[in-house]
Amino acid sequence: MVVRRARPGDQDAVTCLYEMAPASERFHDNGEDVRDITGAYLSDGDDGSSFWVAEADGDGVIGMVGVRREGASMAKMRRLRVHPDWRQRGIGKRLVREALGFCRDRGYVKVALQAEVEQEAAIALFKRFGFQLTRTRMVDDIEVMEFYMDLYRDPDDSDD
């Protein structure tokens, strides 16, 4: 399994992985950014946004995550997904590490993300990396948790 920067040719696999998630995990959005990863993540002139896929020999794209610039010193991590058949194998951890490394390399001070309260495994992963809960809010009858990480604190994420 390898984690690499996404390419335009990954578009169909990324869309399929996004649509594979239950509708409850695709809260209040239409996945517009996922349906155009080149425009949303890969064409930023100063390389402030990016998208990665986890790829397994013979199985293609099995995971993904994106980072989008949200101002000069902040980024938002989005679209962390791992194919159900490949969960609990450290793929999500590798994708998050890649995304956070990118953010540190770009000099971002803060990274934000959100997850539904039912996404317990993802929330546990975010907390292991040092993300802090900012608030919980209701969006279309779905409880959404918002998290952030101050990158200058560099929490210990070495619990391999």
N, C-alpha and C positions, 0 to 999 in steps of 0.2 A: 504494500500500500504506500502510495506517495501523495503528499500534499503539494500542489503546485498552483501557480497563478492561473486563473481561468483564461480560456481563449474563446473567441467568437464561436468556434465549432462545438463548444460545450453547451450552447444555448438550449438545445432540445432536452438534453439530460438534466440540466439545472431546472428547467420548467417542469419536467416530469417529477423530479424529486420534491419540488415545492408543492405540486398538486397532489402528491401522494399523502401529504399530511392531512389529518382530519380537518374539516372545515373549522372546527373549534380552535385549531392551532393557527388558522389564517385569519385571525380576528381583524375586523374593521379595515381591511385593505383588499385591493384587487391584485396585488402582486405585480404591479406595473414595472417596478424596478427589476424584478426577477425575469420578466418577459423580454427585457432589453438590458442584459448585463453589460454589453459593450457601452451603450449610452449612459447607463446609470453608474457604472463602476470603473470601466476600463479606459475611458476616453478623457479623463481629467487631465488637462494640459500640464499641470504641475505635479501629477502623480500623487494627489492627495487622497484618492479613493482607490480601492482595489477589491477584488473578489477572488477567492480560492476554492478549489475543489479537491476533495480526497478521491483518489482513483485507485481501484484495485484491478489487478490483472484479471482479465476475463469477465469482470463485472462492471467495468466502466466507472462512472461517477457514482460514488456512494456517500458523499458528504459535501457540504458547502458552507461558506460563511463570507460575508461582505463587510467592508468598512467604507463609510461615506463621511467625507469632510462635513463638519457642522460649524464652520467658523475657523478662524486662524489657529486656535489652540485646542479644538475639541473635535472628536469623531464619534460616530455612532456605529456600533457593531450591529449587524442585521443578518437575518436569514440563516442562522445556524441550524443546519439540518443534517441528520445522519439517517441513512436508509435503515428501516426497522431491522433488517436482517444483519446489520453490521454494528448495532449499538452495543454498549458496554465493552468495547475493545480499545478505548483510548483515542478514538478518531475525533470525537468532539474536543478533547483536550488538545490534540495536535492542531486542530483548526483554530481554536482560541489562541493558542501560543503564537501561531503564525500571524494572526490578526493583531495581537497585542505587540508583537515585535515590529510589525509594520508601523503601528501607531507611535511607538517609541522612536523608531528611526526617523519619522516625519516630525518629531518634536511636539506631538500632541501632549497636552497636560492632563486632559480628562477624556475618558471614554464612557459613553452611556449606552444602555441597551434596555430592552423591555421584554418581558415574558409573561405568559398567562400563569396564573397561580397553579393551574393543573400540571404545568410542565416541570414537575418535581425534579427530575434528573438534570435538566438544563439549569434550573435554579441552584441545585446543589453544586454543579460544576462552576457556575459563576461565583458562588460564595467561596469555593476552594481557591479560586484565583484572586480573591480579595475584593470583588465587587460588593458595594454597600447598597442596601435598599434605600431608595430616596422616598418613594411613596407608593401607595397602592390606590388605584382608581378604577372606576367602572367605565367600560367602553362597550356600548351596545349589550348590556347585561353580562358582560364578561369581565372578571376581575383581572386587571393587568398590573403587574409589578414593574416599577422602573428602578433601574440600578445604575450606579456610576462607579468609576474607579479613577482615583487620582494617580496618574502614572509616575509622578515624582516621588511617590512613597515606595514604589517597587516592592509589592508584597511577595512573600515567599510562595511560589507555585510549584515547588519541587517535590510534592507528594506523589512521586511516580510509583 
